[in-house]
């Protein structure tokens, strides 16, 4: 998958880039791309590495929530909403990684791209993993969890996609739709950025408390 994405750019890397920024810088950039390719191809991800991914994802979710708050305070409702949703999704990734770590299951390439990189599945991950996070019931097996994530993400997937898109992209919906021309109320129903920011802050604290035990 990664090779298919990067190889079409090899002509640019080999010929155009050196003429633009010099051979030395072009070589370093190409080297970085190769390192990235090797890192991304390192599947499965050992379950022992998942816990560090949890910590980093929680840290990143909090960072995004803080950025969303700054945008909200400056009156940037559309951008604040979009970034706050990204924060919640990143927290969902943390929860999913924690599940793999808890069950000592390596993360396959398919699971990484189909589950942990899925916007829809990350969106519902926290709710689907309440049993693990709060001990309300025995935690689901990975297969059962993936089935639940797929079902929930399909039920509300179109709405999730719309929420992600309206704050970021210009789109054609029979007429042009632009974040800069959408009324503020569109970013307040049913939940505004403040809701997602608070949810990330509180849920992050809970996950960090679990990790500290």
C-alpha positions in Angstrom: 0.0 0.0 0.0 2.7 2.5 1.0 4.8 1.6 -2.1 1.8 2.3 -4.3 1.4 5.7 -2.8 5.1 6.7 -2.9 6.5 5.2 -6.0 4.5 7.5 -8.4 6.4 10.3 -6.8 9.9 8.9 -7.4 10.4 10.8 -10.6 9.8 14.0 -8.7 12.1 12.9 -5.9 14.9 11.9 -8.3 14.8 14.7 -10.8 12.7 17.7 -9.9 13.5 18.0 -6.2 17.3 18.2 -6.6 16.9 21.1 -9.1 14.7 23.0 -6.6 16.5 22.6 -3.3 19.9 21.1 -4.2 21.3 17.6 -4.2 22.2 17.5 -0.5 18.8 18.5 0.8 17.1 16.3 -1.8 19.1 13.3 -0.6 18.1 13.9 3.0 14.5 14.3 2.1 14.5 11.0 0.1 16.3 9.2 2.9 13.5 10.4 5.3 10.9 9.0 3.0 12.6 5.6 2.9 12.8 5.5 6.7 9.1 6.4 6.8 8.3 3.6 4.4 10.2 1.1 6.5 8.5 2.2 9.7 5.0 2.0 8.1 5.7 -1.5 6.8 6.7 -2.9 10.2 3.6 -5.0 10.8 2.3 -6.6 12.8 2.7 -4.0 15.6 3.8 -6.0 18.7 1.2 -5.8 21.5 4.0 -4.7 23.8 4.4 -1.5 21.8 0.7 -0.7 22.1 0.9 0.9 25.6 3.3 3.6 24.4 0.9 4.3 21.6 -1.9 4.7 24.1 0.2 7.3 26.0 1.1 9.2 22.9 -2.4 9.2 21.6 -3.9 10.5 24.8 -1.2 13.2 24.9 -2.0 14.1 21.3 -5.8 14.2 21.9 -5.2 16.6 24.8 -3.1 18.8 22.5 -5.8 18.9 19.9 -8.4 19.7 22.5 -6.4 22.6 23.7 -6.0 23.9 20.2 -9.7 23.5 19.6 -10.3 25.6 22.7 -8.1 28.4 21.4 -9.9 28.3 18.1 -13.3 28.4 19.9 -12.2 31.3 22.1 -11.1 33.3 19.0 -14.5 32.8 17.3 -13.4 30.2 14.8 -16.4 27.9 15.3 -15.9 25.7 12.2 -12.2 25.1 12.8 -12.8 24.5 16.5 -15.4 22.0 15.8 -13.3 20.1 13.2 -10.2 20.0 15.5 -12.3 18.9 18.5 -13.7 15.9 16.6 -10.1 15.0 15.7 -9.2 15.1 19.3 -12.1 12.7 20.2 -11.0 10.4 17.4 -7.4 10.4 18.7 -8.7 9.5 22.1 -10.6 6.6 20.5 -7.4 5.4 19.0 -5.9 5.4 22.5 -8.7 3.3 23.7 -8.4 0.8 20.9 -4.6 0.5 21.4 -5.3 -0.1 25.1 -7.6 -3.0 24.2 -5.0 -4.7 22.1 -2.4 -4.2 24.8 -4.8 -5.5 27.5 -5.5 -8.7 25.5 -1.9 -9.1 24.4 -2.8 -9.2 20.7 -0.5 -7.9 18.0 -2.0 -5.4 15.6 -2.1 -6.6 12.0 -1.6 -4.3 9.1 -5.3 -4.8 8.2 -6.5 -3.9 11.7 -4.3 -0.8 11.7 -5.7 0.6 8.6 -9.3 -0.8 8.8 -9.8 -0.2 12.6 -7.3 2.2 14.1 -7.1 4.5 11.1 -10.9 4.6 10.6 -12.5 7.9 11.5 -15.9 6.2 12.0 -14.6 3.5 14.3 -12.4 5.7 16.3 -15.4 8.0 16.8 -17.4 5.2 18.6 -14.4 3.4 20.2 -14.7 5.0 23.7 -18.4 4.1 24.1 -17.8 0.6 22.7 -15.0 0.0 25.2 -16.8 1.2 28.3 -16.7 -2.3 29.8 -12.9 -2.2 29.7 -12.6 1.4 30.9 -15.0 1.3 33.8 -15.2 -2.4 34.6 -18.9 -2.5 34.1 -18.7 -5.9 32.4 -16.0 -8.4 31.2 -14.1 -6.7 28.3 -15.1 -7.7 24.8 -12.8 -9.9 22.8 -11.1 -8.2 19.9 -13.3 -9.8 17.2 -16.5 -8.9 19.2 -15.2 -5.4 19.6 -14.5 -5.0 15.8 -17.9 -6.3 15.0 -19.5 -3.7 17.4 -17.4 -0.9 16.0 -18.4 -1.8 12.4 -22.1 -1.9 13.3 -22.1 1.4 15.2 -20.0 3.2 12.6 -22.4 2.1 9.9 -25.5 3.2 11.8 -24.2 6.8 12.1 -21.4 6.8 9.5 -23.0 9.3 7.1 -23.6 11.7 9.9 -20.1 11.3 11.3 -18.7 12.0 7.8 -20.8 15.1 7.4 -19.7 16.4 10.8 -16.1 15.9 9.9 -16.5 17.6 6.5 -18.5 20.7 7.1 -15.9 22.4 9.2 -13.0 21.7 6.8 -13.9 21.3 3.2 -15.7 23.1 0.4 -18.1 20.7 -1.2 -20.7 20.4 -4.0 -24.1 19.4 -2.6 -26.2 20.6 -5.4 -24.7 24.0 -4.6 -21.4 25.0 -3.1 -21.0 24.5 0.6 -18.2 26.2 2.4 -17.2 26.2 6.1 -16.9 30.0 6.0 -20.5 30.3 4.8 -22.2 27.9 7.1 -24.1 29.3 10.0 -22.6 29.0 13.5 -25.6 26.9 14.6 -24.5 24.1 12.3 -21.5 23.6 14.6 -23.6 23.6 17.8 -26.1 20.8 17.1 -26.3 18.3 18.6 -23.0 18.9 20.3 -20.6 21.9 19.9 -16.8 21.9 20.1 -17.1 22.6 23.8 -18.8 19.3 24.4 -16.0 17.4 22.6 -13.3 19.4 24.2 -14.7 18.6 27.7 -15.2 15.0 26.8 -11.6 14.6 25.7 -10.3 16.3 28.8 -12.3 14.2 31.2 -11.8 10.9 29.4 -8.1 11.5 29.0 -7.8 11.9 32.8 -9.7 8.7 33.3 -7.4 6.8 30.9 -4.3 8.2 32.5 -5.6 7.2 35.9 -6.0 3.6 34.6 -2.5 3.6 33.2 -1.0 4.8 36.4 -2.3 1.8 38.4 
